[in-house]
Amino acid sequence: MLSTLRFATCASILTLSTMLATQASAKDLKVVASFSIIADFAKNVGGDRVTVTTLVGPDGDAHVYEPRPADAVAVSKADVVLVNGLEFEGFLKRLIETSATKAPVVELTKGVEPLKLSEEPAGHAHPEADEAAENGHGHDHSHGDEDGHHHHGEFDPHAWQSVSNAIIYVKNVADAFCETDKAGCATYTANSEAYVAKLQGLENHVKTEVAAIPQEKRTIITSHDAFGYFEQSYGLEFLAPEGVSTESEASAADVAKLVDQVKEDKASAIFVENITDKRLIEQIAKETGLKVGGTLYSDALSTMDGPASTYIDMINNNIDTIKAAVLSQ
């Protein structure tokens, strides 16, 4: 009887130890994501095997983000650091240097065909580039200057606005996790394939919704130039008073030009963005007579209780909001 009890006790201890070890390994991969959209990709691919720390959280603006001491600590302890690349995260270089991290820094835009800013359709305002041209200077391609200001390079960094590009991001996440945690590779691969299937369905949904919008109503206004990839992929035209970075303020001339375009019936709706000050858009709406059609999510997800707390929800919210506003005009 005593031997039976001892065996049962040992078996219970072994079972508990196995469960704890499994739980520990499931949480063992420490991932830092530069902003909320990338964090959502990481969670979908990593599942229970990863713990994700997000630097720029919901409704946060990575263009103007200033890292905190806690961010440097998180990066220093990370196993993998996931970033957008294409000079989107102006704070990144200094943060990586400060943290002295040994973790690989993985740019998820690897494999994406980037849009050159000069190739974007007419109507996309880039006041920071225009100002440089007027002063006889070329566009600054560096990550920052002595004052810590961020300047985007020659490419539009908002590649995730095309769902087909998001699929590339997700595959890059899976590759990064497999490289760092080979024991979990089968899990990461299976998770990424299941998620990619959902994204492919999302891609088809967006195309179907855009097809229902008359061609003459496919020009809209947003706060800053974050939707170039959406435009290229799905056939809507986005006008914006600000350039690709929210750091650059629209000039009076930029606003006046946009107002003139709207008055010539070149825009069907106008929207605020979750990361930008809505006052400029409200001013343009007042001057043009357009009604603000709602909020689009560009560079960040919403909070958990909002309409865009995941990437899939964000894209669905954006196309539903656009379609509803345009067709109500």
C-alpha positions as CSV (number, residue, x, y, z in Angstrom):
1,M,0.0,0.0,0.0
2,L,2.8,2.4,1.0
3,S,4.7,1.5,-2.2
4,T,1.5,2.3,-4.2
5,L,1.2,5.7,-2.5
6,R,4.8,6.5,-3.1
7,F,4.5,5.6,-6.8
8,A,1.3,7.7,-7.1
9,T,3.0,10.6,-5.4
10,C,6.1,10.4,-7.7
11,A,3.8,10.1,-10.7
12,S,1.9,13.2,-9.7
13,I,5.2,15.1,-9.1
14,L,6.5,14.0,-12.5
15,T,3.2,15.0,-14.2
16,L,3.2,18.4,-12.5
17,S,6.9,19.0,-13.4
18,T,6.1,18.1,-17.0
19,M,3.2,20.5,-17.0
20,L,5.3,23.3,-15.5
21,A,8.1,22.7,-18.0
22,T,5.7,22.7,-20.9
23,Q,4.2,26.0,-19.6
24,A,7.7,27.5,-19.2
25,S,8.8,26.5,-22.7
26,A,5.5,27.8,-24.0
27,K,6.3,31.2,-22.6
28,D,10.0,31.0,-23.2
29,L,10.3,33.0,-26.5
30,K,10.4,36.6,-25.5
31,V,9.4,38.8,-28.5
32,V,9.5,42.6,-28.7
33,A,7.3,44.1,-31.4
34,S,7.9,47.7,-32.5
35,F,4.1,48.6,-32.8
36,S,0.7,47.1,-32.3
37,I,0.1,45.7,-35.8
38,I,3.3,43.7,-35.7
39,A,2.5,42.5,-32.2
40,D,-0.8,41.1,-33.5
41,F,1.0,39.2,-36.2
42,A,3.4,37.8,-33.6
43,K,0.6,36.6,-31.4
44,N,-1.2,34.9,-34.2
45,V,2.0,33.0,-35.2
46,G,3.5,32.4,-31.8
47,G,0.4,31.5,-29.9
48,D,1.1,30.2,-26.4
49,R,4.8,29.7,-27.1
50,V,5.6,33.4,-27.1
51,T,5.3,36.4,-24.8
52,V,5.0,39.6,-26.8
53,T,6.0,43.1,-25.5
54,T,4.7,46.0,-27.7
55,L,6.7,49.2,-27.7
56,V,4.1,51.5,-29.5
57,G,0.8,50.4,-28.2
58,P,-2.8,50.8,-29.5
59,D,-3.6,54.2,-30.9
60,G,0.1,55.1,-30.6
61,D,2.0,57.0,-33.2
62,A,5.4,55.4,-34.1
63,H,6.4,58.4,-36.1
64,V,6.8,60.5,-33.0
65,Y,7.3,57.9,-30.3
66,E,10.0,58.5,-27.7
67,P,11.2,55.2,-26.1
68,R,11.1,54.8,-22.3
69,P,13.7,53.2,-20.1
70,A,11.4,50.1,-19.8
71,D,11.6,49.7,-23.6
72,A,15.4,49.4,-23.5
73,V,15.1,46.8,-20.8
74,A,12.5,44.8,-22.8
75,V,14.7,44.9,-25.9
76,S,17.8,43.8,-23.9
77,K,16.0,40.7,-22.6
78,A,14.3,39.8,-25.9
79,D,14.9,36.7,-27.9
80,V,13.6,38.3,-31.1
81,V,12.9,41.9,-32.0
82,L,10.3,42.4,-34.8
83,V,10.2,45.7,-36.7
84,N,8.7,47.1,-39.8
85,G,11.8,48.5,-41.5
86,L,11.7,50.9,-44.4
87,E,12.8,53.6,-41.9
88,F,9.3,53.5,-40.2
89,E,10.6,53.4,-36.6
90,G,12.7,56.5,-36.3
91,F,13.4,55.7,-32.6
92,L,14.8,52.2,-33.4
93,K,18.5,52.7,-34.0
94,R,19.1,54.6,-30.7
95,L,16.9,52.1,-28.8
96,I,18.8,49.1,-30.1
97,E,22.2,50.7,-29.3
98,T,21.1,51.7,-25.8
99,S,19.7,48.2,-25.0
100,A,22.9,46.4,-26.2
101,T,20.6,43.6,-27.2
102,K,22.0,40.4,-28.7
103,A,18.6,39.4,-30.2
104,P,18.1,39.4,-34.0
105,V,16.3,42.5,-35.2
106,V,14.0,41.2,-38.0
107,E,12.6,43.6,-40.6
108,L,9.2,42.2,-41.6
109,T,9.1,44.1,-44.9
110,K,11.8,41.8,-46.3
111,G,10.4,40.5,-49.6
112,V,7.9,43.3,-50.0
113,E,8.1,45.4,-53.1
114,P,8.2,48.9,-51.6
115,L,6.5,51.9,-53.1
116,K,8.9,54.8,-53.9
117,L,7.4,58.0,-52.6
118,S,8.1,59.7,-56.0
119,E,6.1,56.9,-57.7
120,E,2.9,57.4,-55.7
121,P,0.0,58.9,-57.6
122,A,-0.5,62.6,-57.9
123,G,-2.4,64.2,-55.0
124,H,-0.2,62.5,-52.4
125,A,1.2,65.4,-50.5
126,H,4.8,65.2,-49.1
127,P,5.3,68.6,-47.6
128,E,8.6,67.7,-46.0
129,A,10.0,66.7,-49.4
130,D,8.5,69.8,-51.1
131,E,10.1,72.0,-48.5
132,A,13.5,70.4,-49.0
133,A,13.2,70.8,-52.7
134,E,12.3,74.5,-52.4
135,N,15.4,75.1,-50.2
136,G,17.6,73.3,-52.7
137,H,18.2,70.2,-50.6
138,G,17.6,66.6,-51.4
139,H,15.3,64.4,-49.2
140,D,17.0,63.2,-46.1
141,H,17.3,59.4,-46.0
142,S,18.8,59.1,-42.6
143,H,17.0,57.7,-39.6
144,G,17.3,60.9,-37.6
145,D,19.2,64.1,-37.2
146,E,21.0,65.8,-34.3
147,D,17.8,67.0,-32.8
148,G,16.4,63.4,-32.8
149,H,13.8,64.1,-35.6
150,H,12.9,61.3,-37.9
151,H,13.0,61.5,-41.6
152,H,11.6,58.8,-43.8
153,G,13.8,57.6,-46.7
154,E,12.7,57.1,-50.3
155,F,10.1,54.4,-49.7
156,D,6.6,54.5,-48.2
157,P,6.9,52.3,-45.0
158,H,3.2,51.6,-44.6
159,A,3.3,48.3,-46.5
160,W,0.9,46.4,-44.1
161,Q,-2.0,48.4,-45.6
162,S,-2.0,45.8,-48.4
163,V,-3.2,42.4,-47.1
164,S,-0.9,40.6,-49.6
165,N,2.0,42.4,-48.0
166,A,0.7,41.4,-44.5
167,I,1.0,37.8,-45.6
168,I,4.7,38.4,-46.3
169,Y,5.1,39.9,-42.8
170,V,3.5,36.8,-41.3
171,K,5.7,34.4,-43.1
172,N,8.7,36.5,-42.0
173,V,7.5,36.2,-38.4
174,A,7.2,32.4,-38.7
175,D,10.7,32.2,-40.2
176,A,12.2,34.3,-37.4
177,F,10.5,32.3,-34.7
178,C,11.6,29.0,-36.3
179,E,15.2,30.2,-36.5
180,T,15.2,31.2,-32.8
181,D,13.1,28.3,-31.4
182,K,13.5,25.3,-33.6
183,A,11.6,23.1,-31.2
184,G,8.5,25.1,-31.8
185,C,8.8,25.4,-35.6
186,A,6.0,23.0,-36.4
187,T,3.7,25.0,-34.2
188,Y,4.7,28.3,-35.7
189,T,4.4,27.0,-39.2
190,A,0.9,25.6,-38.6
191,N,-0.2,28.8,-36.9
192,S,1.1,31.0,-39.7
193,E,-0.6,28.8,-42.4
194,A,-3.9,29.0,-40.6
195,Y,-3.6,32.8,-40.2
196,V,-2.6,33.3,-43.8
197,A,-5.7,31.4,-44.9
198,K,-7.8,34.0,-42.9
199,L,-5.8,36.9,-44.5
200,Q,-6.4,35.5,-48.0
201,G,-10.1,35.5,-47.2
202,L,-9.8,39.1,-46.0
203,E,-8.0,40.1,-49.2
204,N,-10.9,38.7,-51.2
205,H,-13.4,40.5,-49.0
206,V,-11.7,43.9,-49.5
207,K,-11.7,43.5,-53.3
208,T,-15.4,42.6,-53.3
209,E,-16.3,45.7,-51.2
210,V,-14.2,48.1,-53.3
211,A,-15.8,46.7,-56.5
212,A,-19.2,47.8,-55.1
213,I,-18.0,51.4,-54.9
214,P,-18.6,53.4,-58.2
215,Q,-15.5,54.4,-59.9
216,E,-16.3,58.1,-59.6
217,K,-16.6,57.8,-55.8
218,R,-13.2,56.2,-55.1
219,T,-11.3,59.3,-54.1
220,I,-11.2,60.1,-50.4
221,I,-9.3,62.2,-47.9
222,T,-7.3,61.1,-44.8
223,S,-5.1,62.9,-42.4
224,H,-1.6,61.6,-43.5
225,D,-0.3,59.6,-46.4
226,A,-0.5,56.1,-44.9
227,F,-2.7,54.3,-47.5
228,G,-0.5,54.2,-50.6
229,Y,-0.3,50.4,-50.6
230,F,-4.1,50.1,-50.0
231,E,-4.6,52.4,-53.0
232,Q,-2.2,50.4,-55.2
233,S,-3.7,47.1,-54.3
234,Y,-7.4,47.9,-54.3
235,G,-8.1,50.9,-56.6
236,L,-9.1,53.6,-54.2
237,E,-7.3,57.0,-54.3
238,F,-6.3,58.7,-51.1
239,L,-5.5,62.4,-50.8
240,A,-3.8,63.7,-47.6
241,P,-2.7,67.1,-46.4
242,E,0.3,65.6,-44.5
243,G,3.1,63.4,-45.9
244,V,4.0,59.8,-44.9
245,S,5.1,61.0,-41.5
246,T,2.8,62.7,-39.0
247,E,5.9,64.8,-37.9
248,S,5.4,66.9,-41.0
249,E,2.7,69.5,-40.6
250,A,0.6,70.5,-43.6
251,S,1.2,74.0,-44.9
252,A,-1.6,76.4,-45.7
253,A,-0.8,75.9,-49.4
254,D,-1.2,72.1,-49.0
255,V,-4.6,72.6,-47.3
256,A,-5.8,75.1,-49.9
257,K,-4.8,72.8,-52.8
258,L,-6.7,69.9,-51.2
259,V,-9.8,72.1,-50.7
260,D,-9.7,73.1,-54.3
261,Q,-9.5,69.5,-55.4
262,V,-12.5,68.6,-53.3
263,K,-14.5,71.5,-54.7
264,E,-13.8,70.2,-58.2
265,D,-15.6,67.0,-57.1
266,K,-12.4,65.0,-56.8
267,A,-13.2,63.6,-53.3
268,S,-16.3,61.7,-52.1
269,A,-15.5,61.5,-48.4
270,I,-13.1,62.6,-45.6
271,F,-11.9,60.7,-42.6
272,V,-9.9,61.2,-39.4
273,E,-7.3,58.7,-38.3
274,N,-6.9,57.2,-34.9
275,I,-3.3,58.4,-34.5
276,T,-3.6,62.0,-35.7
277,D,-5.2,65.3,-34.4
278,K,-8.6,65.5,-36.0
279,R,-8.8,69.3,-36.0
280,L,-7.1,69.7,-39.5
281,I,-9.5,67.2,-41.1
282,E,-12.5,68.9,-39.4
283,Q,-11.2,72.2,-40.8
284,I,-11.0,70.8,-44.4
285,A,-14.5,69.2,-43.9
286,K,-15.9,72.6,-42.9
287,E,-14.4,74.4,-45.9
288,T,-15.5,71.8,-48.4
289,G,-18.9,70.8,-47.0
290,L,-17.9,67.1,-46.7
291,K,-19.1,65.3,-43.7
292,V,-16.4,63.4,-41.7
293,G,-17.2,59.8,-42.5
294,G,-15.6,58.2,-39.4
295,T,-12.2,57.0,-38.2
296,L,-9.7,55.0,-40.2
297,Y,-6.9,53.0,-38.4
298,S,-3.6,53.5,-40.2
299,D,-0.5,53.0,-38.1
300,A,-1.9,51.4,-35.0
301,L,-4.7,49.1,-33.8
302,S,-7.4,50.3,-31.4
303,T,-7.6,49.3,-27.8
304,M,-9.2,45.9,-27.0
305,D,-12.7,47.4,-26.6
306,G,-12.4,49.3,-30.0
307,P,-13.4,48.3,-33.5
308,A,-9.9,47.5,-34.7
309,S,-8.1,45.6,-32.0
310,T,-6.6,43.1,-34.4
311,Y,-5.2,43.5,-37.9
312,I,-8.2,41.7,-39.5
313,D,-10.6,43.9,-37.6
314,M,-8.6,47.0,-38.6
315,I,-8.9,46.2,-42.3
316,N,-12.5,45.2,-42.1
317,N,-13.3,48.4,-40.1
318,N,-11.5,50.6,-42.6
319,I,-13.2,49.2,-45.8
320,D,-16.6,49.1,-44.1
321,T,-16.2,52.7,-42.9
322,I,-15.1,53.9,-46.3
323,K,-17.8,52.1,-48.2
324,A,-20.6,53.3,-45.8
325,A,-19.4,57.0,-46.0
326,V,-18.9,57.1,-49.7
327,L,-22.2,55.4,-50.6
328,S,-24.1,57.7,-48.3
329,Q,-23.0,60.9,-50.1
